[in-house]
Amino acid sequence: MKTLPRVAAIHDISGYGKCSLTVAIPILSAAGIEVCPLPTALLSTNTLFDEFTFHDFTPYMDEYIAHWHKLGLKFDSVYSGFLGSETQIQTVIDFINNFDSGVSIIDPVMGDNGQIIKTYTEGMCNKMKDLVSIADLATPNITEASILTGRPYSPDELGEKAARNMCEEIIALGTKSVVLTGVVRKDKLFNCGIENGKNYFEMEIDLLPFHMHGTGDVFTSVLAAGLLRGHSLSASVRSAAEFVRDTMEYSNDVEDAFDRGVAFEPYACLLGTGIYFPK
C-alpha cells in the first residue's frame, strides 16, 4: 500500500501573521508529507503585534498525545519549534523517547539578534539543551547557539572557524546533526552545519536588505520536507535557503507582507519533490 511520510508538528498556531503551524502545515503538505499538528498554544496573531489573544494548550497536551498512543500512531518525524514552558519542552522530550517518532527535528526557538524571548527563563534555556541533546537535527540561529553552548553572543561577523567550533559544541551536546542559520558575512548569508557528527559544510546565499518574520519557520519546514522525502542534508539546506530568499523577494511587493509574513503560498507548488525547484 502507498504511504505518505507522517510528521508530528509540535508548534503554536497563530490566526494571523504566518509562523509555526500556519507555515509548517502547508509547506510540508505541499511536499507530499502528512502533518499531524500538536498545538502548544492558540493565538489570534503572532506575538509581534501589540495585542493578541493567547490560550495555552499545555493542560490538554497529555490527553491529546494519549489518544494518539491509543490509536497506535507512528511517525516518520517529530518537528518542534517555539515552546512556551519547561513543561512543554519536557513533553516533547517524552514524545521522542516514548513514541515511535522517527527523525527528531528541533528548532530551538529561544531568541534572535542577541535577545532572548521575554517568556524564556534560565530554566527553559537549560531544558532546551536537554531537548537538543536527543535531537537528530537541531537548527539554531546564532543567538540560540550561543545559549546552547554558553558562549557570549557577539554581533560581530562569525568566521568559518568560529562557526565550525560552535557547531561542534552543539554536536557535543548529543544532537547528530546541526545547521547554524543566519550567519552574516558582508553581503552574504551562510548556513553552516555538521552532518552525522563529522562532515562540516557551509552554504552561501545573497543577503537581502530587509527582514520578515516567520522566515526561520519557513526555512526549517522546507529543510524538513527535503529530509523526509529522502534528500541529503546539504541539498535540503540549499533548497530551504533558496526558497526563503525567493519568497522574501516576492513578498516585498505584497500588501501588508511585513505584518502577515512571508507570502510563500505561490511557491509551495514547487516543493512537490521535497526539494525546491525554481521556475
N, C-alpha and C positions, 0 to 999 in steps of 0.2 A: 504494500500500500504506500501511496505517496505521503510524505510528511513534510511539514514546514519546521524550520528551526524555531524554537519557542524560548522567549525571554521573559523572565520576571523582572519588570522595571519598577524599582522602588524609589519613587520621587514624589515631590509635592505636585499639585496641579493648580495653575492659575487660569482664571477665566479669560483674562486679557493680559497681554504682554508676554509674548511667547518665550517659554523656557520649560525646563523639566519635562513633565509628561506630554505637554502640548507640542513639544519638539520631538521627543523620543518616539511616541506612538506613530505619527505619520511618517517619519524618516525610516524607521525600522520596517514598518508595514510596506512602504514603497519598495524596499529591498527584498520583499518576499519573506519576511520574518513575522511570526505571530507574536504579538506583545500582550502579556498578561500584566496589567498595571496593579501595583500595590501602593495606594496613595499614602503619603505620610501627613499631608495637610491639604486643606482646600482653601484657596484664596480667591477673592474676587478679581484682583490684579496681582502682578508681581510686586515685590517689596520696594521697587524703585519709585512707586507712586507715593505721594504724601499721605494718602489714606487708603486703606483696603480692609476688607473683612477677612477674618482668619479663623479657621476651625481646625484644631489639632486632631489628627486621626489616630494618635497613639493608643487611646483606650480600646480601639476596635481592631488593631492590627493582629493581635494574637488569635482572636476568634476567626478573623479572615484567613490567616495562614493555616489554622487548624482545619478549616474546611477544605483547603487545598490538599492538606495531608490526607484527609478522609477520602478525597476523590482519587488519591494516588497519582497526582500530577507530577510530571518530571519536566525538567527544564534543560535546555542546552546552554543557558547562561542566566546569571543574575547580574543586573546592571543597576547600580545605585548612584545617586547624586547628592543633592543637599539633604541633610538630615537635621532634625530640629532639637535633638536632645541626646544625652548619653543612652537613654533607654532605647531610642530608635537605632542608634549605632549598634547596640548590643543585639537588637532584633535582627539586623542584617547579618551580624556575625553568626547568630544562632541559625538563621536561614541557610547560610552557606554550609555550616557544619552539620546540620541535621536533615537537610533536604537533599534530594538528588538534583543539584542545582547547576551542574556543568561549569562552564568557564565563568569565573567571577571577574567582572569589570567594575572597578571602583573609581569614580571621580570624587576625590576627597574635598568637596566644596567647603572651604573654610574662609576664603578671602581673596583679595586681589590688590595689586598695586601697593603692597606693604601694609594693607589694612585688613585686620581680622573682622569677619562679620560680627556685628554687635551682639547677636544672640549666642555667640560661641564663648564658652568658658575654657579655662585651662584644662578642666576635667574632660570636656568634649574633645579638645585637641589631642589629649593623650589617648582617649578612647579611639579616635580616628587612626592613630598609629596601630592599635590592635587590629582594626579592620583591614588596613593596608597590608599588614603582615601576613594575612591569609589570602590576599588577592592574587589572581593570575595576572592581572594587569591593573596598574594604577596610572591615572592621568592628571597629576597635579600641575598647576601653574607655579611660577617661581615663588610667590608668597606662600602657597601651600607646601611646596617642597621645603622652604625654609622652616616652616612649623614642624614638618615631619622629621627633619634632620637636626633641628635645634640650632641651625645656623642663623646668624643675624641677617635680616633682609637688607639688601643694598639696591638702590636704584641704578647703580652703575651697570654697564653692559656686562653680560655674563659670557666670558670667553669659552672656547671649546674645553679647555682643561677643567675650568670651574664647573661647567655644565655636566661634564662626564663624572666628576667627583660627586656632585650632588645626586646624579642618577645612581651611582654605585652605592651611596649611603642609603638610598631608598630601597635598593635591592637587598641590602644588608638587613633591612627590617624583616624581610621574608617574602615580599612580592616577587613573582617570577619575572615579570617584565614591567617596564615603566616607560611612559612617554612624558617628558617635561615640556609643557606647552608655553607659548608666548615669550620665547627668548628673543629679544630685540637687539639687533646689531646694525647700527646706522639705518639704512632704508630697507633692511631685510628682516623677515621674521623666521625664526627657526623653531622646529620641533625636534627635540633631542631625546634619544631613548636608548634603552638596553633591552634586547630581546633574549629571552630564556637565560637571563643572568650573566651573559657574557658578550654578546655582539653589540657594540656601541655604534650608533648611527646618528647623523644629523640630516635634516631636510630643510631646504631653504625655499622661501616664497617671498614675493614682494610685499612690503608693509604698506597697508592702506593708511591714508591720513585722517581717518576718523574711526570711532568706536561705536559698537552697538551691543546692547545687552543680549544675552542668550547664546552668544557665539560659542562659548565653552560647551554648552549642552548640544549644540548642533555638531560641533567637532567630534565629541565623544560618541554621539549617536551614529554618525557616519562611519567612524572608526570601528565601532562595534558591528555595524552592518557588514563591513568588509570581512572582519574576522569570522563572523558567523556564517558567511557564505563561502568560507574556505580560502580566503586570500591571505597573503602574508601580512605580518605587522607593518613592514615598511610600505607595502603597496596600499594598505588601509590608511596609514598616516598620510601618505601623499594624496590619496583620494579625499580624505577629510579636509586637509588644508586647502586644496583647490576648490572644493565645494563651498567652504566658508568664504574664501576670497570672492568667488564669482557671485554668490548670493548676496554678499555685502555690497558689492559694486552695483548689482541690480537694485538692491533695497534703497540705496542712496537717493533714488528718484521716486520712491514710492511714498504716497501720502502717509504721514504720521509714523514712518518707519522707526523713528527713534523712540517712539512710545510703544508701538506694537511689536517691535523686534524684527529680526531678520526675515525677510519675505522669501523663504526657501521653497514655498509651495510650487511655483512654476518649474523648479529644477528637480523636484522629487522624482519625477518620471524617469530621470536619467540615472537612477540608482538601482535599476532593476536587477543587475547582476551582483549587487553589493558593492560595486566599485563605480565611482562617478566617471562618466564619460561625457565631457562637454560636447555640445552640438558642433 
